[in-house]
Amino acid sequence: MIFITIFVVMTILGAFLYATPQVPEIDSLKNVKLQTPMRIFTEDGKIIGEFGDVRREPVSFEQIPDNFINALISTEDQRFYEHSGVDFKGLLRVMKVALTTGEFSEGASTLTMQTARNMFLTRDQRLKRKLIEMFLAVRMEQELSKEQILELYTNKVHFSHRAYGLAAASEVYYGKHLSELTLPEAAMMAGLLKGESAYNPISNPERALGRRNLVLSRMLGEGYIDQDIYQLAVETPLSAKKHGADLDINAAYVAEMVRLDVINRFGRDIAYNHGLDIVTTINSNHQKIANQALREGLLEYDRRHGYKGPELQIEDFANTDTRQLLQILSDTPVIANLQPAIVLEVEEQSITVLNRQGQEITIDWAGLEWAAKFISDSRIGSKPEIAAEVATAGDLVRILNVDGEKWQLSQIPEASAGFVSIRSKDGGITSLVGGFDYSTNKFNLVTQARRQPGSNIKPFIYGAAFAKGFTPASLVNDAPYVKVNNEIDEVWRPQNDNLKYNGPTRLRVGLKRSINTISTRLIDSIGPAYAEDFLVKIGLPDEHMNPYQSLALGTASFTPLEMATAYAVLANGGYQVEPYYIDQVTTSYGDILYQATPKVVCDECEQIRINNQIRNAKYNPEIRNYPELPLPENKIAQEVIDPRDAFILYDMMKDVIHSGTATTQLRRRNSSLLERHDLAGKTGTANDYKDAWFSGFNDKLVASAWMGFSDHRRSLGRYEYGGKAALPIWASFMEKALSGVPEQEIIQPPGVVSAKIDPETGKLAALGQQNAIFEYFRDDNIPSEVSQATTDYGQLYNGNGSEESNQAPQDLDQEQLDQLIDSLQEGEQEIEQEDDTPQPEPEAESIF
């Protein structure tokens, strides 16, 4: 006996001397940094993405459910609260096995030893590792409380499916917070740790069920539960299934943009494993309604062009049982809000389908009658009269829940769309939808798709013309246009889409009706190179356009984000902002790694500058203390368009909403936007209806919608103008985004005046002219000609009213001169709206 005692003591002493130098420092556990993924949030705290090598959400001991702790101790370490890190009874048993087999088993591993191994060591069974594990466990018990050890264990342990820690496992297996775990679910989680694959409830449900019930039996034996609770728990069926990240808002395209950006800034390891929290500029409400608007817009377009038939016809359907049908449906993913379903029965004017949940749903005629046969992008067949013309039993189709109760036959749209909204004052992106469904197409149409903007570019061509002296009242001839390029022996004949021409037309009317020949003649007047320089100045990329006349009709290539950013210049009064989407990056400990400092439109800065210039002109600036700017110079957005021109363009584009190319569609949808007077916008349609656009704004919010096919050669179909295809997406978004938001028209800047003009000639109206209307002008560019009109004052004007006359009115007495001045400078009055009925829809917009 003495010999055995000496042997054991010497063995332990030798093991201690051998292992102690290799034991890691325990102090590191007190401030351990667990691998945690990065999480991406909206500006208002909604989670939109999670990326990392592991899924983990560290929790405190107080947050761990008692049922899990009890299940864990019952099965893994019944004497956990009694031993000091090593269970010597179990150790003697393991040593006996080791002496006979030469291998160490896991039987003697306490929870403390398992925690030591998970934190510092590997899972191999070598004697060296086991000895280090034992002494490390003893030291952990000396430095840490039992609760701290259980907390470390619960947060570190792997539950398979990349879930580390109980909180992440609860989300992965049950889609719930760990506080919501039931007793059977907690027992399942504890039992799974015996073997992540062998007892996994997803891959091995039968073995997992047996293991769970064994854990419950151990809990009963240890007195943690009574017989009634045990019996109820073991009779509970399995409910585990794989759940994705629990996201509050669907913004997958934004999340991917952020993921790539953060990896580029900080590296993959920091991005994926250091628990970064990224706050974006995304507004959760804007993102939610943008998702809905884009999907509804695409589905609306798709229905107009007919039904293309089922995704597949199940072979030998009559002999296929329900279990096989459900497997087919389970293997068919849900895309956006379109669920797969299999047609079971076809009645005269209804069909019955089976969905993934095994429910039989009846779709009545209201959900079927739209499904005329698709023939081509510009042709559909006759509307069906009976359901058999639409569907056959055994068809795999898509169904759409319309209002929570009614269902509709649907299909995955072949067309694509992108939508983005940004803040006009600093470029922060408030919503972005890069396609119909990220899971099926990860190509971001908002940031990556370069398409021809068509007439969406015209406001900027007009802006370039205003910088050259044109005004909204300038007349440009709307007549057939021919351009001959002798160098390449080419003739260019841009046409208005309706092949109608109106002769001399004011620019306000030309923009409102989107008349091609007017834009073409404008760019001829100012020069294509000058127009290109102007577009570059406002932020559009030079490498995607050429200085040709066709630039006026949108033959360059831009992304929806680039177009929205350009429109922000008009919305904010003429200043260039840069789009951004990451506002702040912080560590899990609250340290700020990155804070966005975008260039901001600073109205206060501009006023201070003006005031300082006035003071400098009056006083010696060296002895005067003037107010400092509230922002650094490099963070103030730079002026790229004269604010006077930006305001005038805004006012002209308001006509597009109320009496121009957007009006017909807005009236059809009875849009609340028609009741607002702070909105402006522009339609856009590329050649052969290949691209449809609408971009619009108020003073704070800018949004751009695009629709087209991924195949650049494919047309959306005849008469699919921007006002018909893209505008509904923009309108649906704006209607909800601005609901309850007070109107705030863009403020008229200094240097803009209004004057009465003759609507036929664009010249100053004669005094007393009955049909005169108000127009806005820059104060340095008021027309000098007066229209010849038959009035009491007509004979007083020296000038013949022709376009060649540049003479100002002369020889007026003081009273008459005062009347003329009053008519020229009524800057506070609103411009009267022309009674200009919108054109029929096929003529609603000119395109190239």
ZAMARGU-4260 file (C-alpha; in steps of 0.2 Angstrom, whole numbers, plus 5000, padded with zeros to 4 digits):
<rodrens>
0) 5000/5000/5000 | 5014/5012/5004 | 5022/5008/4988 | 5006/5012/4978 | 5004/5028/4988
5) 5022/5033/4984 | 5019/5029/4966 | 5004/5039/4964 | 5011/5054/4973 | 5027/5053/4962
10) 5016/5051/4946 | 5006/5067/4951 | 5022/5077/4955 | 5030/5072/4939 | 5015/5076/4929
15) 5014/5093/4938 | 5033/5097/4934 | 5030/5091/4916 | 5014/5101/4912 | 5015/5117/4923
20) 5027/5126/4911 | 5015/5123/4897 | 4999/5129/4906 | 4993/5145/4898 | 4990/5161/4909
25) 4972/5161/4917 | 4971/5180/4917 | 4967/5180/4899 | 4951/5171/4903 | 4945/5186/4913
30) 4945/5197/4898 | 4942/5184/4884 | 4937/5190/4867 | 4926/5177/4859 | 4925/5176/4840
35) 4909/5185/4835 | 4902/5190/4818 | 4900/5207/4812 | 4882/5214/4812 | 4874/5227/4801
40) 4861/5238/4806 | 4849/5252/4799 | 4851/5269/4806 | 4837/5265/4818 | 4844/5249/4825
45) 4836/5236/4814 | 4848/5222/4809 | 4850/5219/4791 | 4865/5207/4790 | 4877/5196/4799
50) 4893/5189/4792 | 4907/5179/4800 | 4916/5163/4802 | 4905/5158/4816 | 4888/5163/4823
55) 4890/5168/4841 | 4881/5180/4853 | 4889/5180/4870 | 4878/5180/4885 | 4880/5182/4904
60) 4877/5168/4916 | 4861/5176/4921 | 4854/5174/4904 | 4857/5156/4902 | 4841/5146/4905
65) 4841/5135/4921 | 4835/5120/4911 | 4850/5120/4900 | 4862/5122/4915 | 4853/5108/4924
70) 4853/5097/4909 | 4872/5100/4906 | 4877/5096/4924 | 4866/5080/4924 | 4874/5073/4909
75) 4892/5080/4908 | 4897/5083/4926 | 4886/5078/4941 | 4899/5083/4954 | 4902/5100/4946
80) 4898/5110/4961 | 4908/5098/4972 | 4925/5096/4964 | 4939/5109/4961 | 4942/5106/4943
85) 4946/5088/4942 | 4934/5074/4947 | 4947/5061/4955 | 4934/5047/4955 | 4932/5048/4937
90) 4951/5051/4935 | 4955/5034/4944 | 4943/5026/4932 | 4951/5034/4917 | 4969/5030/4923
95) 4964/5011/4925 | 4958/5011/4907 | 4974/5020/4902 | 4985/5008/4910 | 4977/4993/4901
100) 4974/5001/4884 | 4986/5015/4883 | 4973/5027/4878 | 4964/5041/4888 | 4945/5043/4886
105) 4934/5058/4889 | 4925/5050/4904 | 4934/5060/4917 | 4932/5077/4908 | 4923/5089/4920
110) 4915/5104/4913 | 4930/5114/4919 | 4942/5103/4909 | 4931/5104/4894 | 4931/5123/4896
115) 4950/5123/4897 | 4951/5112/4881 | 4939/5123/4872 | 4948/5139/4877 | 4966/5134/4875
120) 4969/5116/4869 | 4965/5104/4855 | 4954/5088/4856 | 4967/5075/4854 | 4968/5062/4867
125) 4987/5062/4870 | 4993/5061/4888 | 5002/5078/4887 | 4987/5087/4882 | 4977/5078/4896
130) 4989/5083/4909 | 4989/5101/4904 | 4970/5101/4904 | 4969/5094/4922 | 4981/5107/4929
135) 4973/5121/4919 | 4956/5116/4926 | 4963/5117/4944 | 4970/5134/4941 | 4954/5140/4932
140) 4944/5134/4948 | 4956/5145/4959 | 4954/5160/4948 | 4936/5159/4942 | 4919/5156/4950
145) 4908/5141/4945 | 4896/5153/4936 | 4910/5161/4926 | 4916/5144/4921 | 4898/5139/4915
150) 4897/5156/4906 | 4913/5153/4897 | 4908/5135/4892 | 4891/5140/4886 | 4897/5154/4875
155) 4912/5144/4868 | 4905/5127/4864 | 4901/5122/4846 | 4884/5116/4842 | 4887/5112/4824
160) 4880/5122/4809 | 4893/5136/4813 | 4883/5140/4829 | 4895/5143/4843 | 4887/5146/4860
165) 4870/5143/4866 | 4862/5159/4860 | 4867/5156/4842 | 4862/5138/4843 | 4845/5143/4849
170) 4843/5154/4834 | 4850/5141/4822 | 4839/5126/4828 | 4824/5135/4834 | 4823/5152/4827
175) 4821/5160/4845 | 4830/5169/4858 | 4838/5157/4871 | 4826/5164/4885 | 4812/5156/4875
180) 4819/5138/4875 | 4808/5125/4882 | 4814/5111/4893 | 4814/5098/4878 | 4823/5110/4868
185) 4836/5114/4881 | 4838/5096/4884 | 4841/5093/4865 | 4855/5107/4865 | 4863/5099/4880
190) 4862/5081/4872 | 4869/5087/4856 | 4886/5092/4864 | 4890/5073/4866 | 4892/5072/4847
195) 4889/5087/4835 | 4885/5075/4821 | 4879/5059/4829 | 4866/5068/4839 | 4861/5083/4828
200) 4842/5085/4827 | 4843/5091/4809 | 4854/5077/4801 | 4850/5063/4813 | 4833/5066/4821
205) 4830/5049/4828 | 4847/5048/4837 | 4845/5065/4843 | 4828/5061/4850 | 4835/5046/4859
210) 4849/5057/4866 | 4837/5071/4872 | 4826/5058/4881 | 4842/5051/4890 | 4846/5069/4895
215) 4828/5071/4902 | 4830/5054/4911 | 4846/5060/4919 | 4838/5076/4925 | 4824/5066/4932
220) 4837/5055/4941 | 4846/5071/4948 | 4830/5078/4954 | 4829/5093/4943 | 4812/5088/4936
225) 4798/5078/4942 | 4790/5063/4934 | 4775/5073/4927 | 4786/5086/4919 | 4798/5072/4912
230) 4783/5062/4904 | 4777/5078/4896 | 4794/5082/4889 | 4798/5065/4882 | 4782/5065/4873
235) 4786/5082/4864 | 4790/5079/4846 | 4806/5086/4838 | 4804/5104/4832 | 4822/5108/4827
240) 4826/5114/4809 | 4839/5125/4801 | 4835/5144/4803 | 4845/5158/4794 | 4851/5174/4803
245) 4836/5182/4811 | 4835/5199/4801 | 4823/5213/4805 | 4823/5220/4787 | 4827/5213/4770
250) 4841/5223/4763 | 4853/5209/4756 | 4860/5220/4743 | 4865/5234/4755 | 4872/5221/4767
255) 4883/5213/4754 | 4889/5231/4749 | 4894/5234/4768 | 4902/5216/4769 | 4914/5220/4755
260) 4917/5237/4761 | 4922/5232/4778 | 4933/5218/4772 | 4942/5230/4761 | 4944/5243/4775
265) 4949/5231/4790 | 4954/5214/4783 | 4944/5198/4783 | 4949/5192/4801 | 4943/5209/4809
270) 4928/5210/4799 | 4922/5192/4802 | 4928/5188/4820 | 4929/5204/4830 | 4911/5207/4833
275) 4910/5223/4823 | 4894/5233/4823 | 4891/5243/4807 | 4877/5256/4807 | 4872/5261/4790
280) 4862/5276/4783 | 4847/5264/4778 | 4830/5270/4785 | 4821/5254/4790 | 4804/5261/4784
285) 4811/5267/4768 | 4819/5250/4765 | 4803/5240/4768 | 4793/5250/4757 | 4806/5251/4743
290) 4806/5232/4743 | 4788/5231/4742 | 4787/5245/4728 | 4800/5236/4717 | 4792/5219/4718
295) 4775/5226/4715 | 4781/5236/4700 | 4789/5221/4692 | 4775/5210/4695 | 4763/5223/4688
300) 4773/5225/4672 | 4775/5206/4671 | 4756/5203/4672 | 4753/5216/4658 | 4764/5205/4646
305) 4755/5188/4649 | 4757/5171/4657 | 4772/5161/4652 | 4766/5144/4659 | 4771/5133/4673
310) 4789/5131/4679 | 4788/5112/4676 | 4775/5099/4673 | 4777/5084/4685 | 4779/5068/4676
315) 4766/5054/4680 | 4757/5066/4692 | 4742/5055/4694 | 4753/5042/4702 | 4763/5054/4713
320) 4758/5054/4731 | 4757/5069/4743 | 4774/5065/4751 | 4783/5066/4735 | 4774/5082/4730
325) 4779/5090/4746 | 4797/5085/4743 | 4797/5093/4726 | 4790/5109/4734 | 4803/5108/4748
330) 4816/5108/4735 | 4809/5123/4726 | 4814/5139/4734 | 4803/5153/4739 | 4808/5168/4728
335) 4804/5185/4735 | 4786/5184/4740 | 4782/5171/4727 | 4778/5153/4734 | 4779/5137/4724
340) 4763/5127/4723 | 4757/5112/4713 | 4741/5112/4704 | 4730/5098/4711 | 4713/5101/4702
345) 4706/5112/4689 | 4688/5118/4689 | 4679/5129/4677 | 4685/5145/4684 | 4696/5141/4699
350) 4711/5129/4703 | 4716/5120/4719 | 4735/5120/4723 | 4746/5112/4736 | 4758/5123/4745
355) 4774/5119/4754 | 4765/5118/4771 | 4754/5104/4764 | 4739/5116/4763 | 4726/5115/4749
360) 4722/5133/4742 | 4709/5138/4730 | 4713/5152/4718 | 4697/5159/4711 | 4694/5168/4694
365) 4700/5185/4701 | 4717/5177/4703 | 4718/5169/4686 | 4709/5180/4673 | 4725/5191/4670
370) 4734/5176/4663 | 4733/5179/4645 | 4746/5169/4635 | 4763/5178/4633 | 4767/5179/4614
375) 4781/5192/4614 | 4786/5207/4624 | 4774/5217/4614 | 4760/5205/4611 | 4749/5194/4622
380) 4735/5182/4618 | 4716/5184/4622 | 4711/5184/4640 | 4706/5166/4646 | 4688/5161/4648
385) 4691/5145/4658 | 4704/5140/4670 | 4709/5125/4659 | 4717/5138/4647 | 4728/5143/4661
390) 4733/5128/4671 | 4734/5109/4671 | 4735/5097/4686 | 4753/5093/4689 | 4759/5111/4685
395) 4772/5118/4697 | 4767/5136/4698 | 4770/5152/4708 | 4756/5159/4719 | 4755/5176/4728
400) 4746/5181/4743 | 4737/5197/4739 | 4729/5203/4755 | 4732/5190/4768 | 4717/5180/4762
405) 4716/5180/4743 | 4728/5171/4732 | 4734/5174/4714 | 4743/5164/4701 | 4759/5172/4698
410) 4776/5169/4690 | 4794/5175/4692 | 4797/5191/4682 | 4810/5190/4668 | 4812/5209/4668
415) 4824/5217/4681 | 4823/5233/4691 | 4833/5243/4703 | 4828/5257/4716 | 4838/5268/4727
420) 4833/5283/4738 | 4846/5296/4745 | 4846/5311/4756 | 4849/5326/4746 | 4859/5336/4759
425) 4873/5323/4762 | 4871/5309/4750 | 4866/5296/4763 | 4857/5281/4755 | 4841/5278/4764
430) 4835/5263/4754 | 4842/5252/4740 | 4835/5237/4731 | 4847/5229/4718 | 4835/5217/4711
435) 4819/5206/4713 | 4827/5194/4725 | 4845/5193/4730 | 4845/5174/4733 | 4842/5171/4714
440) 4853/5186/4707 | 4866/5194/4717 | 4871/5206/4703 | 4867/5224/4711 | 4857/5233/4697
445) 4858/5249/4707 | 4877/5250/4708 | 4883/5239/4694 | 4871/5240/4680 | 4875/5254/4667
450) 4861/5258/4656 | 4855/5272/4645 | 4845/5285/4655 | 4836/5291/4640 | 4826/5307/4644
455) 4831/5305/4662 | 4846/5315/4657 | 4837/5330/4649 | 4835/5341/4665 | 4854/5342/4665
460) 4855/5347/4646 | 4843/5360/4650 | 4854/5365/4665 | 4869/5367/4654 | 4859/5378/4642
465) 4853/5389/4656 | 4871/5392/4661 | 4874/5398/4643 | 4859/5410/4643 | 4844/5400/4639
470) 4828/5402/4650 | 4812/5392/4653 | 4804/5405/4641 | 4817/5402/4627 | 4809/5396/4611
475) 4817/5381/4602 | 4810/5374/4586 | 4801/5357/4588 | 4803/5351/4570 | 4811/5336/4561
480) 4830/5336/4564 | 4843/5329/4552 | 4862/5328/4556 | 4874/5323/4543 | 4891/5317/4548
485) 4901/5317/4532 | 4917/5309/4540 | 4908/5293/4543 | 4895/5295/4530 | 4881/5294/4543
490) 4864/5303/4544 | 4856/5305/4561 | 4837/5308/4562 | 4831/5308/4580 | 4812/5309/4581
495) 4798/5312/4593 | 4790/5296/4598 | 4773/5302/4591 | 4780/5309/4575 | 4771/5325/4579
500) 4780/5342/4579 | 4774/5358/4587 | 4786/5372/4580 | 4793/5385/4591 | 4791/5379/4609
505) 4796/5386/4626 | 4809/5375/4635 | 4797/5373/4650 | 4785/5364/4638 | 4799/5355/4630
510) 4805/5347/4646 | 4787/5344/4653 | 4783/5334/4637 | 4800/5327/4635 | 4802/5333/4617
515) 4817/5325/4608 | 4820/5338/4595 | 4821/5352/4607 | 4834/5343/4618 | 4844/5339/4602
520) 4844/5357/4596 | 4849/5363/4613 | 4864/5353/4613 | 4868/5359/4596 | 4867/5377/4602
525) 4878/5374/4618 | 4890/5361/4610 | 4891/5342/4615 | 4908/5345/4623 | 4901/5358/4634
530) 4886/5347/4639 | 4898/5333/4643 | 4908/5344/4654 | 4893/5350/4663 | 4887/5332/4666
535) 4905/5328/4673 | 4904/5343/4684 | 4888/5337/4693 | 4896/5320/4696 | 4892/5309/4682
540) 4907/5298/4676 | 4915/5305/4660 | 4921/5287/4655 | 4904/5282/4651 | 4898/5296/4639
545) 4904/5304/4623 | 4902/5322/4617 | 4890/5318/4603 | 4873/5326/4600 | 4864/5310/4605
550) 4870/5313/4623 | 4855/5325/4624 | 4844/5310/4622 | 4852/5299/4635 | 4864/5288/4625
555) 4877/5288/4639 | 4877/5274/4652 | 4874/5277/4670 | 4869/5267/4686 | 4853/5271/4695
560) 4864/5277/4710 | 4873/5289/4699 | 4857/5296/4692 | 4850/5298/4709 | 4866/5307/4715
565) 4865/5319/4700 | 4846/5323/4704 | 4852/5327/4722 | 4861/5342/4715 | 4844/5349/4709
570) 4836/5344/4725 | 4848/5353/4737 | 4850/5369/4727 | 4865/5365/4716 | 4878/5356/4727
575) 4887/5340/4724 | 4886/5326/4737 | 4893/5309/4737 | 4883/5294/4741 | 4887/5284/4756
580) 4880/5270/4766 | 4891/5266/4781 | 4889/5279/4795 | 4899/5271/4809 | 4909/5255/4813
585) 4912/5250/4831 | 4919/5235/4840 | 4909/5224/4852 | 4917/5235/4866 | 4910/5251/4859
590) 4927/5258/4852 | 4923/5268/4836 | 4934/5261/4821 | 4926/5272/4808 | 4914/5287/4808
595) 4908/5294/4791 | 4911/5313/4788 | 4902/5316/4772 | 4901/5333/4763 | 4886/5342/4768
600) 4875/5355/4760 | 4877/5369/4772 | 4865/5383/4770 | 4871/5392/4785 | 4889/5392/4778
605) 4884/5400/4762 | 4875/5414/4771 | 4890/5417/4782 | 4901/5418/4767 | 4890/5431/4759
610) 4889/5441/4775 | 4908/5441/4777 | 4910/5447/4759 | 4899/5461/4762 | 4908/5466/4778
615) 4925/5464/4770 | 4919/5476/4757 | 4915/5489/4770 | 4928/5486/4784 | 4946/5481/4786
620) 4945/5462/4788 | 4961/5462/4798 | 4953/5470/4813 | 4936/5462/4812 | 4931/5445/4820
625) 4918/5437/4808 | 4908/5421/4812 | 4917/5405/4808 | 4910/5392/4797 | 4901/5378/4807
630) 4910/5365/4796 | 4927/5362/4789 | 4929/5368/4771 | 4933/5351/4765 | 4916/5345/4772
635) 4905/5358/4764 | 4897/5352/4748 | 4903/5362/4733 | 4892/5372/4722 | 4891/5364/4704
640) 4876/5372/4697 | 4870/5390/4700 | 4857/5389/4713 | 4846/5400/4703 | 4846/5387/4689
645) 4844/5373/4701 | 4828/5381/4707 | 4821/5385/4690 | 4824/5367/4684 | 4815/5361/4700
650) 4800/5372/4696 | 4800/5366/4678 | 4801/5348/4684 | 4786/5350/4695 | 4776/5352/4679
655) 4781/5334/4674 | 4771/5328/4690 | 4756/5339/4688 | 4754/5341/4669 | 4767/5331/4660
660) 4773/5314/4656 | 4770/5307/4674 | 4753/5314/4676 | 4743/5300/4667 | 4750/5286/4677
665) 4748/5296/4693 | 4730/5300/4690 | 4727/5281/4685 | 4733/5276/4702 | 4724/5290/4711
670) 4741/5295/4718 | 4742/5306/4734 | 4757/5313/4726 | 4746/5324/4715 | 4740/5333/4730
675) 4758/5338/4735 | 4767/5353/4727 | 4784/5350/4733 | 4789/5336/4721 | 4798/5336/4704
680) 4804/5323/4693 | 4808/5316/4676 | 4803/5301/4666 | 4816/5292/4655 | 4815/5279/4641
685) 4829/5273/4631 | 4829/5268/4612 | 4817/5254/4608 | 4810/5254/4626 | 4825/5245/4632
690) 4826/5255/4648 | 4813/5264/4658 | 4817/5277/4671 | 4809/5289/4684 | 4819/5300/4695
695) 4811/5313/4707 | 4813/5322/4723 | 4808/5335/4735 | 4820/5346/4745 | 4826/5331/4757
700) 4823/5315/4748 | 4829/5309/4730 | 4824/5292/4722 | 4827/5284/4706 | 4819/5269/4698
705) 4825/5259/4683 | 4817/5244/4674 | 4824/5234/4660 | 4830/5216/4655 | 4847/5210/4659
710) 4849/5206/4641 | 4853/5224/4634 | 4846/5219/4617 | 4828/5215/4624 | 4814/5228/4624
715) 4802/5230/4638 | 4788/5231/4624 | 4780/5244/4614 | 4773/5259/4624 | 4783/5254/4640
720) 4788/5271/4644 | 4797/5277/4660 | 4780/5284/4665 | 4772/5267/4663 | 4785/5255/4669
725) 4797/5264/4681 | 4786/5278/4688 | 4774/5266/4698 | 4789/5260/4708 | 4795/5277/4712
730) 4777/5283/4716 | 4773/5268/4727 | 4788/5272/4737 | 4786/5291/4738 | 4767/5289/4743
735) 4772/5279/4758 | 4789/5288/4762 | 4781/5305/4762 | 4764/5300/4771 | 4762/5312/4785
740) 4777/5322/4780 | 4773/5341/4778 | 4775/5349/4761 | 4791/5359/4760 | 4794/5367/4743
745) 4812/5371/4739 | 4815/5389/4744 | 4817/5402/4730 | 4835/5408/4731 | 4840/5426/4729
750) 4843/5432/4711 | 4827/5423/4705 | 4813/5434/4699 | 4796/5430/4690 | 4789/5440/4676
755) 4774/5439/4665 | 4777/5432/4648 | 4767/5429/4632 | 4765/5410/4632 | 4766/5409/4613
760) 4782/5419/4610 | 4791/5418/4627 | 4794/5436/4627 | 4788/5448/4640 | 4770/5450/4640
765) 4762/5466/4634 | 4754/5477/4648 | 4736/5471/4650 | 4739/5455/4640 | 4725/5443/4645
770) 4734/5426/4642 | 4750/5431/4650 | 4758/5419/4662 | 4772/5420/4675 | 4789/5413/4672
775) 4804/5412/4683 | 4821/5420/4677 | 4838/5423/4684 | 4839/5441/4688 | 4853/5443/4675
780) 4844/5435/4661 | 4826/5442/4660 | 4820/5443/4642 | 4822/5460/4635 | 4809/5459/4621
785) 4791/5463/4623 | 4778/5453/4614 | 4768/5463/4601 | 4750/5461/4607 | 4734/5470/4603
790) 4731/5480/4619 | 4729/5498/4625 | 4747/5498/4627 | 4753/5489/4612 | 4757/5505/4602
795) 4769/5511/4616 | 4782/5497/4612 | 4796/5500/4600 | 4799/5483/4593 | 4791/5472/4581
800) 4790/5457/4592 | 4800/5446/4580 | 4813/5434/4587 | 4827/5445/4579 | 4822/5460/4589
805) 4832/5464/4605 | 4825/5481/4609 | 4818/5485/4626 | 4802/5495/4628 | 4806/5514/4627
810) 4797/5531/4629 | 4785/5525/4643 | 4779/5538/4655 | 4782/5535/4674 | 4765/5527/4677
815) 4767/5515/4662 | 4785/5511/4667 | 4780/5507/4685 | 4767/5495/4678 | 4780/5486/4668
820) 4792/5485/4682 | 4778/5477/4693 | 4775/5464/4679 | 4794/5460/4678 | 4797/5458/4697
825) 4784/5449/4706 | 4796/5437/4714 | 4784/5432/4728 | 4770/5426/4716 | 4768/5409/4711
830) 4769/5404/4692 | 4752/5401/4685 | 4750/5384/4679 | 4747/5382/4660 | 4731/5373/4656
835) 4740/5360/4646 | 4731/5343/4646 | 4743/5328/4646 | 4745/5319/4630 | 4738/5302/4627
840) 4749/5288/4635 | 4757/5282/4618 | 4762/5301/4616 | 4767/5304/4634 | 4785/5304/4632
845) 4798/5307/4618 | 4812/5294/4617 | 4827/5291/4607
</rodrens>
